[in-house]
Structures are given as C-alpha cells and as structure tokens.
Amino acid sequence: NRFIILLHTKVPAVRQDELLQSMAPIFAKYAEGVKFDNGPLIQAEARFVTLPGNVMNITAADLNGIPFDADRFKDKVVLVQFWGTWCVHCKTEFPKLIRLYEKYQPYGFEIIGYNTAVGKDARPDVVRKFLDNTEFDGKTIPWTNLYENNPLDPESTCKWYGIENPPVMVLIGRDGKVARLNPHRGALEQYIIRALDPGMSRNDLTEEEKARYDAARKKSEE
C-alpha cells in the first residue's frame, strides 16, 4: 500500500496510526473522484487506510476449500498476516509470530494467515507443501491459513484493499473491528496485550510472565 509505505518512511512509528486516522477521510474523499487508470487501486488503498474502527471484509477459503467463518473468531483478538512462500520478510516474521501465538492464544489471541496466491503461490499445492514441511525454530505454522483463490477478482480481499506487497498485517480487536494497521513489529506484543486486556487475567500468568506483561503494558501506554 503506497500510502502506508509513505507514512512508514516519513513518519515516526509512534505517530503513524494517529496520522493515518486523521488523513484517511481526506484520502478516501480524493479516491472517490479519481478517474484515471490507477483509480481502482487508489480507491482500494482508501478502503485499507480507513479500516481502523471498521470490520475488514475477508472472503477467502482455506486450502481445503472451506469458506472463512468469522464466527470462529468472535470475541478474539486476531492478527491477520498477508504472506507468500516467496516473501523473505514474511519468513523472518514467522518465528516471532509462532512464539506470540503460543504465549497469548490461551488468552484469546489468534492469527490468520492469508496467502496472496501471487507468483508460484498461484498453485495451492505449493502453499500446502510449504505449510506442511517448513519449520521455524523446529515448529510448523500452527494457525488457520486462508488462500486467495481468485486474486484477479476485484472483490477479492487483496484487490478490494489494494494489498499487493506482503507482509501486511492487520490487528483486529475483540469487537471484530480493525484496531491497527501494520502494527510496528518492535511493539507488536504490546499492541496484542493492549487489545487483549481487560479480558486477559494476570492471575493466569506465572510471576515471570506477569512482570513481562506489566512492563509491556506500561510501555504500550507511554
């Protein structure tokens, strides 16, 4: 998303969400009047940057063809990661995401992988083989993975939101609405904790985990 990339290169991470939300209405209004060839892409990007506070439309199915069921993730904090087997940066994220999933899944945190079906991933058997046989720190990817069966469909999730260059991540709160776009990787755990709390009970943590949890909460609130 070019609008997101511009902010990421020009604006400190701590101010990106604030600026996105203030600029998004202007960006969306501009996109409505775009008539040139890039109009559909600009409109798609406008839909993406205006997602905070709204429900994201996820239309894909898993690799077995079972359609996505949002009810399975009701009242959960969900991180959607758009990825590809060919994407080097996606692969570097997997070990940390696996650790976060294992740590916070008992408290209501879930991850949804969304393969964009770009390049060699246009063959679903390639994606299935990758998921079944590729390990990160000795572990395969444990969460639900969706597959973009028709990436050229203008109403497919990737086309609808202008998602072209993974990794792209979207954090969704317990209310089913987008809480954060492309959460800064260095602060991802704090964002997850903030979204889980107050549903997360400190009494369910070990003393060591409580200390890390409290420190992360304090940092996220600064």
N, C-alpha and C positions, 0 to 999 in steps of 0.2 A: 504494500500500500504506500504510494508515493507521499501522501500527506503525513502518514505516521513516520516514514523514513525522514522526512524533512524535520519533523519535531525531534526525532531521536538524534539527529546530527547537529541541531542548532540550539536545543533547549536542555537544560539540566534535567536529569531523570525525575527529581522530586517535584518538578513543576509541569511535567508533560500531561498528566491526567487533567490537571486544572485547566491548562490551555486548550486541550482537546475539547473539553466540555463547553468552554466559552466560545471557541471558534467553530465548532461543529454546525450550529444553526446557520451561520453565515455561509459555510462551505456547502451545506445542503441546499440553501436557497439559490446559490450560484449554479449548482448542478442542475436544478430544475430548468434553467434557461439555456443549458448547453445544447448547441445544435450541430457542432462539428463531429468528425468521425470518432473522437475519443469520448463523446458524450455518455454512452453507456458505461464506460469504465469510470468516469468521473462520478456518475450517479451511484455506481456500485460502491465506490470509495466513500461517498457521502453516507450511504447506509451503514457502512462499517464504523465510521468515526462517531456516528450518532447512536451507536448501540448502548452505551452506558445508561442504565436505568430502564432498558427495554429488553424484551425477550428476543434471543437470537433464533432465527429460523434454520433448523437443522433437518435436512431432508434425506440424508443418505441411509444406506443399509449396511449391515456388517458383511464380512466376506462370505457368509453363508446365505446372503440374500435376505436376512431378517431385517425389516424396516426398523429404524431407530424409534424407540419408545421413551419419550421424555418422562413418562410417569415413573420409570425405573429410578430416576434420579431426583424425584420430588423431595424437597427439604434437604437436599445435599448441597455442599459446595463443590462445584465442578470446574475443573481446568480442561478446556478443550485445546488440544495441540494439533495444529495442521502440520503434516510432515510428509516426507518422502524417503524411500530407501536410499535414494541417491544424494540426499541432503546431509552434508558433512556436519553442519551446525545442529541439525536435529539429533544426530547420533551422539554428539558431545553432551546434549541435554539429558539423554535417557538415564544415565546412572544417577544423577541427582533427582530426577523425577521419580525413579523407582524407590529411592530412599524416602522421599516425601510421601509417596503413596503408601508405603508400608507403615510409616510413622503415624499418618493422620487419617488413614482410611477407617480405622476403628471409631473415629470421632465424627464421621460423616463427610469425609473428603473423597472425591472420586476424580479420575482422569478419563477423558475420552480422547483416543487418538483418531485423527481424521486424515486418512491418506488421500492426497490430492489427485492420484491417478495420472500424474504427469510423467512424460518420458517413458522409461522402461516399466514404470508402475502402471502403465495402461494395461498390462497383463496382471490380473489379480493373483495368478499363481505365483508371480514373483514376490508380491507383498506377503502372501500366505507363507511362502518358504522362508522369507526374512523373519517373520514373527515367530515361526516355529523353531528356527535353528540359530538365530543370532542372540548371543548372550552379552550382557553388560555387567561386569564385575560378577560373572558367574550366574546371572539371572536373566531369563527372558522377560519380555514386556508383559505384565500381568493384567493390564486393564482392557476395557472394551475398545475395539478398533473398528471404525467405520471406513467405508470405501466409496469414493466418488464415482459411481457407475457411469455417469453421463456428464463429464466435465465441460462439454460444449453447450449444455442446456443453459440458457440464460437465467433460469430459475434454480439451477443447482446452487448449493450453498456457496461454493467457491466463486462462481460467477456473480452471484447475487451481491456478495460483499467485496468483490474485487480482490480476493486472496490469491495471489499469484506466486509469491516467493516465500515458501516456508523456511524456517519455522515461524509460525504465527500462533500466539497463544491468547486465549480469551478466558478470563476468570468469571464464573457465574456464581452468584450468591444463593443462599437457601431459598430466597423468594422466586428463583427462576429467572431473575433479571441479571444482565451483564453488570458486573461490579468494576471490572478493569480490563483494558485492552493492552496486550503485550506487556504484562507486568514485568518490571525490571528484574532481570534474572538474579541479581545480587540480593534483592529484597523479596523474592518470591515467597519464601517461607513465612515472612512477616505478614504478607498480604493474605496468605492462606489462613494463618492464625486469626487475623482480624475478621475475616469472613466467617470462620467457624464460631468464634466467640459471640454471644454467650452460650451457645449450645454446647460448647466444649467444657467439660468439668475438669478443674485442676485436680480433683480428688482421684481421677482415673490415671494420673501420671505418677511416675516414680519421682523421687526427690530430685534426681539429676534432670529429668525431663521438665519438672516444674521450674527449675532455675532457668533452663534454656527458653521455656515458654514465656516466663515473665520478662526475661531480657528481650526477647523478640517482640513481645507486645509493647514494651516501653519504647523500643527503637521505632516500631511502626507508627507510634503516636507522636513522635517528635516532629 
